[in-house]
């Protein structure tokens, strides 16, 4: 399956929604600290409902620890700065789908560390800033899973 990574997420409700999502699509969720909330936050638990125990969630103290853990996996960053559409890539099991924080996105150093062709975007109307984080994760992760024929689902 796929690895969904959230770089320094700030809003517990978004992360809770994503926990529920990964419990249902079989992806692994990786949370890169610092987080804008505690994992016991009531808003996180409310958004994730009773799916937290069904989800595969890992935390990392920083981006470097995360990168070490993901060694050997392709990393795709989803960013409004990307010029290539998210659905133009052929995803393979183990790929990392990396998303920035709701308030700041990904850092310049993360952008610089990834190949330009691995920085993707979800198309939207030109005058808008961004999509909601949990919506974007759902769009991208289901595209990747669909390319695999929804293996393990349905």
SULSUL-V377469 format. One record per residue. RES is the residue in one small letter. D_FIRST is the distance of its C-alpha to the first C-alpha in Angstrom with 2 decimals. Layout:
res->RES d_first->D_FIRST
res->RES d_first->D_FIRST
//
This chain:
res->x d_first->0.00
res->x d_first->3.80
res->x d_first->6.99
res->x d_first->9.85
res->x d_first->13.17
res->x d_first->16.54
res->x d_first->19.54
res->x d_first->22.48
res->x d_first->21.93
res->x d_first->25.34
res->x d_first->25.22
res->x d_first->24.14
res->x d_first->23.88
res->x d_first->21.23
res->x d_first->19.11
res->x d_first->19.88
res->x d_first->18.75
res->x d_first->15.40
res->x d_first->15.10
res->x d_first->15.87
res->x d_first->13.38
res->x d_first->10.31
res->x d_first->11.98
res->x d_first->12.00
res->x d_first->8.74
res->x d_first->6.52
res->x d_first->5.58
res->x d_first->7.57
res->x d_first->10.95
res->x d_first->13.26
res->x d_first->16.91
res->x d_first->19.30
res->x d_first->22.89
res->x d_first->25.45
res->x d_first->24.37
res->x d_first->26.93
res->x d_first->26.92
res->x d_first->26.64
res->x d_first->23.71
res->x d_first->26.42
res->x d_first->27.54
res->x d_first->28.65
res->x d_first->27.32
res->x d_first->23.79
res->x d_first->24.15
res->x d_first->25.84
res->x d_first->23.16
res->x d_first->20.34
res->x d_first->22.64
res->x d_first->21.78
res->x d_first->17.98
res->x d_first->18.05
res->x d_first->18.06
res->x d_first->15.08
res->x d_first->12.85
res->x d_first->11.34
res->x d_first->13.58
res->x d_first->14.98
res->x d_first->18.07
res->x d_first->19.66
res->x d_first->23.38
res->x d_first->23.11
res->x d_first->21.25
res->x d_first->22.39
res->x d_first->20.85
res->x d_first->17.47
res->x d_first->17.85
res->x d_first->18.87
res->x d_first->15.84
res->x d_first->13.51
res->x d_first->15.85
res->x d_first->14.67
res->x d_first->11.74
res->x d_first->12.78
res->x d_first->13.70
res->x d_first->14.56
res->x d_first->17.10
res->x d_first->18.00
res->x d_first->21.73
res->x d_first->24.85
res->x d_first->26.16
res->x d_first->23.79
res->x d_first->25.45
res->x d_first->22.60
res->x d_first->20.85
res->x d_first->17.16
res->x d_first->16.98
res->x d_first->18.72
res->x d_first->15.76
res->x d_first->13.72
res->x d_first->10.12
res->x d_first->8.16
res->x d_first->4.85
res->x d_first->5.75
res->x d_first->7.95
res->x d_first->9.72
res->x d_first->11.17
res->x d_first->14.48
res->x d_first->17.06
res->x d_first->20.63
res->x d_first->22.86
res->x d_first->24.54
res->x d_first->27.93
res->x d_first->27.57
res->x d_first->24.29
res->x d_first->23.37
res->x d_first->26.21
res->x d_first->28.07
res->x d_first->27.15
res->x d_first->23.39
res->x d_first->24.17
res->x d_first->26.38
res->x d_first->23.87
res->x d_first->21.36
res->x d_first->22.23
res->x d_first->23.75
res->x d_first->21.56
res->x d_first->18.42
res->x d_first->20.13
res->x d_first->19.36
res->x d_first->20.88
res->x d_first->20.76
res->x d_first->24.20
res->x d_first->26.76
res->x d_first->30.52
res->x d_first->32.27
res->x d_first->34.31
res->x d_first->31.45
res->x d_first->29.90
res->x d_first->26.32
res->x d_first->24.08
res->x d_first->23.16
res->x d_first->20.19
res->x d_first->18.38
res->x d_first->19.17
res->x d_first->17.85
res->x d_first->14.47
res->x d_first->14.36
res->x d_first->15.58
res->x d_first->13.22
res->x d_first->9.89
res->x d_first->11.24
res->x d_first->12.39
res->x d_first->9.15
res->x d_first->7.79
res->x d_first->11.35
res->x d_first->11.36
res->x d_first->8.96
res->x d_first->11.56
res->x d_first->9.88
res->x d_first->8.56
res->x d_first->9.19
res->x d_first->11.20
res->x d_first->14.73
//
